[in-house]
């Protein structure tokens, strides 16, 4: 499990300004977390989602979003983005190719 502090550290190391977590199904614009001066904001950048403005979020929201994921492919992509991926985790998700029988 990753903590809010893990994400704060990686943000600084990797100079991350936003984390796109999805896209609007209608207009395909990003749904993301944005980072300004140590603050976290949730942003849906489309006019399709009527009444949803940027809202302040927390570092714990980031950790919760990450920790609640169960899809190995999504976890791998997040690990690569945040810099948590290691040779071992990459190998787990990309096993060596074997020859057919």
N, C-alpha and C positions, 0 to 999 in steps of 0.2 A: 504494500500500500504506500502510495506517495502522500506526502504531507503538503500543506500550503507552503511551508518553508522550502521544500524541494523545488516547487515551481518558481518561487521568488528568486532562488539561486540561479536556476537555469535561465530565467528571463534576463538577468544581469550578464551571465556568461555569453549568451547567444544573441543579445541585443534584440529581443523579440518585441514587436510593437502590436501584433495582433495574432489571434489564433482562430482560423476559420474552422468551425466545427460542422457546418452543414451549409446547404444552399436552399433558398426558397423553391418549392416545387413548381410554382407558377412562373416567376420571372428569373429564377436562377441566380439572384443576387445573394451575396454571402450572409450567413448567420455566424456571428463571431463574438469573441471576447476581444476587447481592445484595452491596451495598457498605456496610461498616461501618468507620468510622475508618481509611480508607485501605486496608483489607483487602478481598479479593474472595472470595466464597463461591459455590459452585454448589449450588443447592437444587432438589429435586424435591418439591413440596408435595402429595404424595398417598400413600395407603396401598397403592396398586396396585403400586408399585415396591418390592417387599419387599427389605429389606436395603440400600437406598440412603439413606444419611444425608447431611446437609449435609457438604460437603467444602471445604476451603480450595482456592482456585484462584489464578491469578496474572493480572496485567495482560496478560501475554503470551498467556494463554488467551483473553482477550477479543479481542485483536488477531488471533489466529489464527482464531477463529470468524468474525470479520468478513471477513478477507482470503481465507478459503477459499470464500466464497459466490460462486456464478456466476449465479444467477437475478437478472436486472435488477430485477424487482419487489421482491425481498427486499432487495437492495442499496439501492434507493430508500427503502424503509421504514426501514432501519437508518440511512441518512444523515439522514433527517428526525429520527428519534429522537435521534441523537447530535449533531445540529446541524451536520453536514458538508454538508448539501444547499445548493446554490447555485442561482441562477436558471438557470444553464447546465445543471446536471445535472437539474434538474426539467424543463427543456424537452426534454432528451434522452429522458426517460421519458414525457413528456406532449406529444408533438408537436402542433402546431396542427391542429385539425380541418379537413379539406378537404371541399369539396362533391363529391358523387358525379358521375360523368361523365354 
